[in-house]
Amino acid sequence: MGKLSLVNLKKAYNFLRENGLSATAYEVRTRLAQRNDDYKLRRPDKSELEKQRAASGGFSYRPIISAVIPLYNSDENMLGQLFECLKNQSYDNWEVIFADGSDSVKLGHFLKELCEREDIEQPVRYFHIGENRGISENTNYGLERAYGDYIALIDHDDLIEPDAFFEVVSALNKYADGERPGIIYTDEDKTDESGENYFDPVFKPDFDMFYLLCNNYICHMSVFEAGLIKSLKLRKKFDGAQDHDLLLRAAVKTGNKHHIPKILYHWRVFGNSTSGNTRGKFYAYEAGRRAVSEAAVKHGINAEVYHTRHVGVFGFDFAEDPLIKAGDREDASGTKALFERVGAIGGVVIRRNKNGKIIGGPLLYSGYAEDVTEGSADEKGARKRHGLYSLTGLPSPAGGRYNRRFVMQEALYLDIRCIKIAPDLIPLFEETIGYPYNEKRAELRTELAAGRSPSAPDTIFDWRVLPQDTDYEKIGLRLCSAIAEKGYKLVFVPDLAEIP
């Protein structure tokens, strides 16, 4: 673990240099709160891989998976490790396209030697571009030469599991012709320079456009239907966040998006990589902010997008209340506004006299259920099912994997003490709750905005009209269920806060 410790020291030093002692202390504290020291990667053994090889031959749909891998003066050792991952895939109908923008064809000779030595059956095609056109254009060069039905984007210094392509094709076979997803993505973790240690697992939610606008939570491994990605291509002006920009545009163009809840991709952390030094490549996050700003306009969101204190997480300074009357706003192409079918937005409830710790908010991923420690077994079960935060043992605000509490996202539950209802649903609210829908000014969580003060939305339901003995969780669940039954979404907006 020596190399891993060195990487962490480099990360801490780079963060300290860019952000100062106070911010670094905060980051260390929150990272310690979310450590996964007990994380162990589960990998298929030889017998499992053999079963997968046999099963893949019987798939009714056997698409070609094209792995497109841009190169630029890449490390031969790391590239060799990735080649080994590809060679060992338990699904056999794939190809690899290396698009090399390096100064010479040295990597081409290296790959040729590997292919001759390994004698693999699948096509491995190498193209020397002749110049470095940047990550987007180098990738596009490879896309244009891919024969596959689906395209997997893989970085030259990362690793994938031997069953990665099998799991992708297995998922595709669950869909009928004409209904297959245009985007498939997997869970991921990180690995060190040796490629032998795995840490920081990322267990992702199913597709959520609100969340994707705030953060590229999909990232690796992303697989796209070939026609979709070739029609969109990557855009050079967003180099550094080209994958985020692609996902934002592709999500609008395709119906189904499929999440494989399994860690199949390992993001390499070393020296100057974005994963190891988040501030060292801030241009990438600024490119992401610009991509999100463009996407927000297309989704009818009138807001300024800003960098929050959590690097790579974006906030929205709404110029107007996003909860509009259904159908009131479209963009020039007739696309419905993203908030058009949102019935309510909500924020967090903060305990005033307990170090400001958060006691309410959305919780979507059941893997967090171990954090629910308060109440009876039945109450814990309800919180797990309906998504109620009760994380009073963490520093506030919390970072690390709990950054989700600072990201706009779909929710199963919103605390009624910090909720705002769409105009169309105010009658439903009053019928369900039995009290008039009056509003009050909401607190604004300015610590999210790195000194900024987000504007709208700044009002919430005035919960003080409810009796003192109100069971807020029970009445909130009833309201949220009624909204969902009408086909409306619930969305968590992190800048809203109520402090009882």
C-alpha positions in Angstrom: 0.0 0.0 0.0 3.1 2.3 -0.1 2.3 3.7 -3.5 -1.3 4.3 -2.5 -0.2 6.3 0.6 2.1 8.4 -1.7 -0.8 9.1 -4.0 -2.9 10.3 -1.0 0.0 12.6 0.1 0.3 14.1 -3.3 -3.5 14.7 -3.4 -3.4 16.3 0.0 -0.5 18.5 -0.9 -2.1 19.7 -4.2 -5.4 20.4 -2.5 -3.6 22.3 0.3 -1.7 24.4 -2.2 -4.8 25.3 -4.1 -7.3 25.7 -1.3 -5.6 26.6 2.0 -5.5 25.0 5.4 -9.1 25.4 6.4 -10.6 23.8 3.3 -8.0 21.0 3.5 -8.9 20.3 7.1 -12.6 20.1 6.1 -11.8 17.8 3.2 -9.7 15.5 5.3 -12.4 15.3 8.0 -15.2 14.4 5.6 -13.0 11.9 3.7 -12.3 10.1 7.0 -16.0 10.0 7.7 -16.6 8.0 4.5 -13.6 5.7 4.4 -14.2 2.3 3.0 -11.3 0.4 4.6 -13.3 -2.8 4.5 -13.9 -2.6 0.7 -12.9 -5.7 -1.2 -13.4 -6.1 -4.9 -15.4 -9.2 -5.8 -14.0 -10.7 -9.0 -15.3 -13.7 -11.0 -13.1 -16.8 -10.6 -12.1 -19.1 -13.5 -15.1 -21.3 -13.2 -17.5 -18.2 -13.3 -15.7 -16.9 -16.4 -16.0 -20.3 -18.1 -19.7 -20.3 -17.4 -19.9 -16.8 -18.9 -18.1 -17.9 -22.0 -20.5 -20.7 -22.5 -23.5 -18.5 -21.8 -22.4 -15.8 -24.1 -22.4 -18.2 -27.1 -26.1 -18.7 -26.5 -27.1 -15.0 -26.4 -29.8 -14.3 -29.0 -28.3 -10.8 -29.5 -24.5 -10.9 -29.9 -23.4 -7.3 -30.8 -19.9 -6.3 -31.6 -18.5 -4.2 -28.7 -15.9 -1.8 -30.0 -13.5 -0.6 -27.3 -12.2 2.8 -28.5 -9.1 3.8 -26.7 -7.3 7.1 -27.5 -3.5 7.1 -26.9 -1.0 9.9 -26.4 2.6 8.9 -25.3 1.0 6.3 -23.1 2.9 4.3 -20.5 3.6 0.9 -22.0 3.3 -1.0 -18.7 -0.1 0.4 -18.0 -1.2 -0.1 -21.6 0.0 -3.7 -21.3 -2.2 -4.2 -18.2 -5.2 -2.9 -20.0 -4.4 -5.1 -23.0 -4.4 -8.1 -20.6 -7.9 -7.1 -19.3 -9.2 -7.0 -22.9 -7.6 -10.3 -23.8 -9.3 -12.1 -20.9 -12.9 -10.9 -21.7 -15.4 -13.7 -21.2 -17.5 -12.3 -24.1 -15.8 -12.9 -27.4 -17.5 -10.7 -30.0 -15.4 -7.5 -29.6 -12.8 -5.4 -31.2 -10.3 -2.7 -30.0 -9.4 0.5 -31.8 -6.4 2.3 -30.6 -6.3 5.9 -31.9 -2.8 7.2 -31.3 -1.9 10.9 -31.3 1.6 10.2 -30.0 4.7 11.8 -31.5 5.9 8.4 -33.0 4.5 4.9 -33.8 6.4 3.4 -30.8 3.2 2.3 -29.2 2.0 0.7 -32.4 5.1 -1.5 -32.4 4.5 -2.4 -28.8 0.9 -3.4 -29.4 1.9 -5.4 -32.5 4.4 -7.4 -30.4 1.7 -8.0 -27.7 -0.8 -9.3 -30.3 1.7 -11.6 -31.9 2.8 -13.0 -28.5 -0.8 -13.5 -27.2 -2.3 -14.7 -30.5 -5.8 -13.4 -29.7 -8.6 -14.0 -32.1 -10.4 -10.6 -31.8 -9.5 -7.7 -34.0 -7.0 -5.2 -32.5 -6.6 -2.3 -34.8 -4.0 0.5 -34.4 -4.1 3.9 -36.1 -1.4 6.5 -35.8 -3.1 9.8 -36.3 0.1 11.7 -37.0 -0.6 14.5 -34.6 -2.2 15.0 -31.2 -5.6 16.5 -31.8 -6.7 16.3 -28.1 -8.8 13.8 -26.3 -12.0 14.5 -28.1 -10.7 14.5 -31.7 -8.4 11.5 -31.0 -11.4 9.6 -29.8 -13.5 10.7 -32.7 -10.8 9.4 -35.0 -11.2 6.0 -33.5 -15.0 6.2 -33.5 -15.1 6.7 -37.2 -13.2 3.5 -37.7 -15.2 1.3 -35.3 -17.3 -1.5 -36.7 -19.2 -2.3 -33.5 -22.9 -2.1 -32.7 -21.9 -0.6 -29.3 -18.9 1.6 -28.4 -17.2 1.3 -25.1 -15.0 4.4 -24.2 -12.0 3.3 -22.2 -9.0 5.4 -21.0 -5.6 4.1 -22.0 -4.3 3.9 -18.4 -7.4 2.4 -16.7 -8.5 -1.3 -16.2 -11.7 -3.2 -16.7 -12.9 -6.5 -15.3 -12.8 -9.7 -17.4 -16.6 -9.9 -17.4 -17.2 -6.2 -18.3 -18.3 -6.9 -21.9 -20.3 -10.0 -20.8 -22.3 -8.0 -18.3 -23.0 -5.3 -20.9 -24.2 -7.8 -23.5 -26.1 -9.7 -20.9 -28.0 -6.5 -20.0 -28.7 -5.8 -23.7 -30.3 -9.2 -24.0 -32.9 -8.2 -21.5 -34.4 -5.8 -24.0 -36.5 -6.5 -27.1 -35.4 -5.3 -30.5 -36.0 -1.5 -30.8 -36.0 -1.0 -27.1 -32.4 -1.5 -26.2 -30.7 1.3 -24.3 -28.5 3.9 -26.0 -26.4 4.3 -22.9 -25.2 1.6 -20.5 -22.9 2.3 -17.6 -21.4 0.5 -14.7 -20.1 1.1 -11.2 -16.4 1.8 -10.7 -13.6 2.2 -8.2 -10.0 3.4 -8.2 -6.7 1.6 -8.5 -3.2 2.8 -7.8 -0.2 3.0 -10.2 0.5 -0.7 -9.7 -3.0 -1.7 -10.7 -3.1 -4.1 -7.8 -4.9 -2.2 -5.1 -8.6 -1.1 -5.3 -10.3 1.5 -3.3 -12.9 4.3 -3.3 -15.8 2.3 -4.7 -18.6 4.3 -6.4 -22.0 2.6 -6.3 -24.1 4.7 -8.7 -27.8 5.3 -8.8 -29.9 4.5 -11.9 -30.2 7.2 -14.5 -31.1 10.6 -13.1 -30.9 13.7 -15.4 -31.1 16.1 -12.5 -28.1 14.5 -10.9 -26.2 14.3 -14.2 -26.5 18.0 -14.6 -24.8 18.6 -11.3 -22.1 15.9 -11.5 -20.8 13.4 -14.0 -21.7 10.5 -11.7 -21.8 8.1 -14.7 -18.2 8.6 -15.9 -16.8 5.1 -16.3 -17.5 2.6 -17.9 -19.8 4.2 -20.5 -21.1 2.2 -23.5 -23.1 3.8 -26.3 -25.2 2.6 -29.2 -22.9 3.1 -32.2 -25.3 5.2 -34.2 -26.0 7.5 -31.3 -22.4 8.3 -30.4 -21.2 8.6 -34.0 -24.0 11.1 -34.7 -23.0 13.2 -31.7 -19.3 12.7 -31.4 -17.1 14.3 -28.7 -16.6 18.1 -28.8 -13.1 19.5 -28.6 -14.3 22.7 -26.9 -15.2 20.6 -23.9 -11.9 18.7 -23.6 -11.4 17.7 -20.0 -15.2 17.2 -19.6 -15.9 15.8 -23.0 -17.5 12.6 -21.5 -19.8 14.7 -19.4 -20.9 16.8 -22.3 -21.4 13.7 -24.4 -23.6 12.0 -21.7 -25.7 15.2 -21.3 -26.4 15.3 -25.1 -26.8 11.5 -25.5 -29.3 11.3 -22.7 -31.7 13.5 -24.5 -31.4 11.5 -27.7 -32.1 8.1 -26.4 -35.0 6.6 -24.4 -33.6 3.8 -22.2 -30.5 4.1 -20.2 -29.2 1.0 -18.3 -27.2 0.9 -15.1 -25.2 -2.2 -14.3 -24.8 -2.2 -10.5 -21.5 -3.9 -10.5 -17.9 -2.6 -10.3 -16.4 -3.4 -13.7 -14.1 -0.4 -14.2 -11.0 0.7 -12.3 -10.0 4.4 -12.7 -6.2 4.7 -12.3 -4.9 7.2 -9.8 -1.4 8.5 -10.3 0.6 11.7 -10.1 -1.2 14.3 -12.3 -4.3 12.4 -13.2 -7.6 14.1 -12.7 -8.6 11.4 -10.3 -5.5 11.9 -8.2 -5.3 15.7 -8.3 -8.7 17.3 -8.7 -7.5 20.8 -8.6 -4.5 20.2 -10.8 -6.7 20.1 -13.8 -9.3 22.7 -12.9 -9.8 23.5 -16.6 -11.6 20.1 -16.9 -14.2 21.2 -14.2 -14.6 24.6 -15.9 -15.3 22.7 -19.2 -17.8 20.7 -17.3 -19.5 23.8 -15.9 -19.8 25.2 -19.5 -21.3 21.9 -20.7 -23.8 21.9 -17.9 -24.7 25.5 -18.6 -25.4 24.7 -22.3 -27.5 21.6 -21.3 -29.5 23.6 -18.7 -30.6 26.0 -21.4 -31.8 23.1 -23.6 -33.8 21.8 -20.6 -35.5 25.1 -20.0 -33.6 25.9 -16.8 -33.0 29.6 -16.3 -30.1 29.5 -13.9 -26.4 30.3 -13.6 -24.3 27.3 -13.1 -21.5 27.6 -10.5 -18.7 25.5 -9.0 -19.6 24.4 -5.4 -16.9 23.8 -2.8 -17.0 20.1 -3.8 -14.8 19.9 -6.9 -16.7 18.6 -9.9 -20.1 19.3 -8.3 -22.1 22.1 -9.8 -24.8 24.2 -8.3 -27.7 26.2 -9.9 -28.4 29.8 -9.1 -32.0 29.9 -10.3 -33.1 33.2 -11.9 -36.7 32.2 -11.5 -38.7 29.6 -9.7 -38.1 26.2 -11.5 -41.5 25.0 -10.4 -43.6 26.3 -13.3 -47.1 25.4 -14.4 -47.0 22.2 -16.4 -46.4 22.9 -20.1 -45.6 26.6 -19.7 -42.1 26.5 -21.0 -40.4 24.9 -24.0 -37.1 25.5 -25.7 -36.9 26.5 -29.4 -37.0 22.9 -30.6 -40.2 22.2 -28.6 -38.4 20.1 -25.9 -40.4 20.1 -22.6 -38.7 21.8 -19.7 -36.9 19.3 -17.3 -39.0 20.6 -14.4 -42.3 20.3 -16.4 -43.3 17.1 -14.6 -41.8 18.0 -11.2 -44.5 18.1 -8.6 -42.4 19.3 -5.6 -38.9 20.3 -4.7 -37.4 20.1 -1.3 -34.2 20.6 0.7 -32.8 19.6 4.1 -33.9 20.1 7.6 -31.0 21.0 10.0 -30.9 20.5 13.7 -30.2 23.9 15.1 -28.7 22.9 18.5 -26.8 19.8 17.5 -23.8 21.2 15.6 -26.0 21.9 12.6 -26.3 18.3 11.7 -28.7 17.3 8.9 -31.7 15.2 9.9 -33.8 15.3 6.7 -33.2 14.9 3.0 -33.4 12.5 0.1 -31.8 9.1 0.2 -32.0 7.0 -3.0 -29.4 4.2 -2.7 -30.2 1.4 -0.3 -26.5 0.8 0.2 -26.6 3.7 2.7 -29.1 1.8 4.9 -26.3 1.0 7.3 -26.1 4.7 8.2 -29.7 4.7 9.5 -29.1 4.1 13.2 -32.0 5.8 15.0 -35.4 4.5 15.8 -37.0 1.0 16.0 -36.5 -1.7 13.4 -39.7 -0.7 11.7 -38.7 2.9 11.6 -35.3 2.0 10.2 -37.0 0.0 7.5 -39.3 2.8 6.6 -36.4 5.2 6.3 -34.6 2.7 4.1 -37.6 2.3 1.8 -38.6 5.9 1.6 -35.3 7.7 1.7 -35.1 9.6 4.9 -31.7 10.8 6.1 -30.9 10.3 9.7 -27.1 10.7 9.6 -26.4 12.6 12.7 -23.0 11.1 13.3 -21.3 12.8 10.3 -19.7 16.2 10.1 -21.9 18.8 8.5 -21.7 19.6 5.7 -20.5 16.2 4.7 -18.3 15.4 1.7 -16.9 12.3 0.1 -19.5 9.8 -0.9 -22.1 11.8 1.0 -21.6 14.6 -1.6 -25.0 13.3 -2.9 -26.6 15.4 -0.2 -25.3 18.5 -2.0 -26.5 17.5 -5.5 -29.8 18.2 -7.2 -31.4 14.8 -7.8 -34.7 12.9 -8.0 -36.0 11.7 -4.6 -38.4 9.2 -3.2 -39.2 11.4 -0.2 -39.0 15.1 0.7 -39.3 16.4 4.3 -42.6 18.3 4.5 -40.8 20.9 6.7 -38.7 21.9 3.7 -40.9 21.4 0.6 -42.2 23.6 -2.2 -45.2 22.4 -4.3 -45.8 23.0 -8.0 -48.8 25.4 -8.7 -50.8 22.6 -10.4 -50.6 20.4 -7.3 -51.5 22.9 -4.5 -55.1 21.5 -4.5 -53.7 18.0 -4.1 -51.5 19.2 -1.3 -54.3 20.8 0.6 -56.6 17.8 0.1 -53.9 15.4 1.3 -52.6 17.4 4.2 -55.8 19.1 5.3 -54.1 22.5 5.8 -53.8 25.6 3.5 -50.7 25.9 1.4 -49.0 29.0 2.7 -45.3 29.8 2.1 -42.5 31.2 4.2 -38.9 32.3 3.4 -36.4 29.5 3.4 -32.9 29.4 4.6 -30.2 29.4 1.9 -27.2 27.1 2.4 -24.5 29.5 1.3 -21.7 27.2 2.3 -22.5 25.2 -0.8 -21.8 28.1 -3.1 -18.3 29.0 -2.0 -19.3 32.5 -0.8 -22.2 33.0 -3.2 -25.9 33.4 -2.2 -28.2 31.4 -4.4 -31.4 33.2 -5.2 -34.6 31.4 -6.2 -36.2 29.2 -5.1 -36.4 30.8 -1.7 -39.8 29.9 -0.3 -41.1 26.7 1.2 -44.4 25.5 2.8 -44.9 27.1 6.1 -45.0 23.9 8.2 -45.7 25.9 11.4 -49.4 25.8 10.6 -49.3 22.1 11.5 -50.1 20.9 15.0 -47.1 20.5 17.4 -47.7 16.8 17.7 -47.5 16.2 13.9 -45.7 13.1 12.7 -43.7 14.9 10.0 -42.4 11.6 8.5 -45.8 10.0 8.3 -47.6 13.0 6.8 -44.6 13.6 4.4 -44.7 10.1 3.1 -48.5 10.4 2.5 -47.9 13.6 0.5 -45.0 12.3 -1.5 -46.9 9.1 -2.4 -49.9 11.1 -3.6 -47.6 13.3 -5.8 -45.9 10.2 -7.3 -49.2 8.5 -7.9 -50.2 11.5 -10.1 -47.1 10.8 -12.3 -45.0 13.7 -11.0 -41.4 13.6 -9.8 -39.9 14.8 -6.5 -36.6 16.7 -6.8 -34.1 17.6 -4.1 -32.6 21.0 -4.4 -29.7 21.3 -1.9 -29.7 25.1 -1.5 -33.0 24.9 0.3 -32.8 24.4 4.0 -35.0 24.8 7.0 -33.7 25.1 10.6 -36.6 24.4 13.1 
